[in-house]
Amino acid sequence: MNKSLIFILVTAIIAFIFGMVAGPMLFPNQLFPNQHSSSPSSTDEVGNSINDQTIQLVKSEYYTCPMHPHIHQEHEGDCPICGMSLVSKQLDNLLTKNDDRKSRPEIRVDSSIINNFGIKTTTIKRDNIYRNIRIYGYVNKVKKRKDISLTSPVSGIVQFINHSPEENKFYKNEVIVSLASDEILQLQQQYIKAVDENDVRSMRVLKKKLMSLGYTFVELNTLIKIGKPSNIYHLRYSDTGLLTTLNIKLNQKVKPGEIIGGFKPLYSISAYAKVFETQWIWLKPGQKISMSIRRFPGLSWQGEVRRVDDLGYSSTTAVKLIADFKANDKLDLRLGMQTEMIVYTESKDNVLLAPSSAVIRTGSKSVVVVAKSGGRFQPVDVVTGLNNDEFVEIIEGLEEGMKVVVSGQFLLDSESELRAEVSRFSQPVINSPAVGDTAPGVEN
């Protein structure tokens, strides 16, 4: 009896020692999961589907609504839909770090399915882009314009000509010609004297005379405040137009009523619109603008912004924009016609452009589906910049010459997302290392 007991104890001790010595040699991953294995077989077992990626187990916390699980927040609060208090959720994510650009799994689609889906592609190219602002308004002025002759209302000597053969366009009230005129000097001196002596009758006559020559209330008030008359007279025109001819030279004497040149008013149509604060910050006078009218499909009028009211002086959140347009001799516009206008504001030259229809916008990112050879497609995250109704500037994620999907891309992106989720859940189970530690069986 005692011999049998001793034999059993000896056998158990020998088996225990043998297991402690031979176990690590035969089953290293099972006994010591936190140690790295340098053997090719152990690397293949864990990293077969990872393809040289580094795996991390990241535990993230977010708050969601029990009744509306699509509501996610990073902090405590109430559900914006039903008002219930949000509850905390822990999510263990198996993340991978890849050296390639941000992308999703590639998918392959048969040519017959491509035709059934109506998948269409286009090529990424470089071009200029404008930020377009679409506004709606009404026609408020229609004039029939003819070429006119610019005449000098006073005598004097030509001191300045604001003209060059390459640039003959003048904006409303822009100086065209400046004259040194004794007649103007005398009128200003008489007006200052009448104000000083409080001669109301003379003030009215002289003020009317000066305003007929183009002086404004602001200029007359400045003249009275400073009290220093000037003999320089600036000839302007009240509308934007082109100087077609010029009949004078520098230092030439000009008589009253003498023709200085020919002038062609450029715009004969005016329209106005109400713009809001988010639009107002991009608008300023001189910007290009186009106008279309529903009654005349396919036609447009080109012009420029004349005035944008200051939002700071408005009692509401909207201000008025006034624009002038060139006339179309074949069409007769009427006052009050409803218009659709597009203002071309900020611009960039020679940038990478993708069609707006190719960009899939989500709450936090933008995605474009890249078309590759052999019916292969791959959604790619992109960084976008300036955009308008037709194109989007691509800052990062694509290269010139790439083909992208402009129709049917939502189906392809959904398929790729589904495969990404299936791939994530099919990753091997890992014994929860600390955050930032690499998974077992993967070299650093």
Secondary structure, 3 states (H helix, E strand, C coil): CHHHHHHHHHHHHHHHHHHHHHHHHHCHHHHCCCCCCCCHHHHHHHHCCCCCCEEEEEEEEEEECCCCCCCEECCCCECCCCCCECEEEEEEEEEEECCCCCECCCEECCHHHHHHHCCEEEECEEEEEEEEEEEEEEEEEECCCCCEEEECCCCEEEEEECCCCCCCEECCCCEEEEEECHHHHHHHHHHHHHHHCCCHHHHHHHHHHHHHCCCCHHHHHHHHHHCCCCCEEEEECCCCEEEEEECCCCCCEECCCCEEEEEEECCCEEEEEEEEHHHHCCCCCCCEEEEECCCCCCCCEEEEEEEECCHHHCCCCEEEEEEEECCCCCCCCCCCCEEEEEEEEEEEEEEEEEEHHHEEECCCCEEEEEECHHHEEEEEEEEEEEECCCEEEEEECCCCCCEEEEECHHHHHHHHHHHHHHHHHCCCCCCCCCCCCCCCCCCC
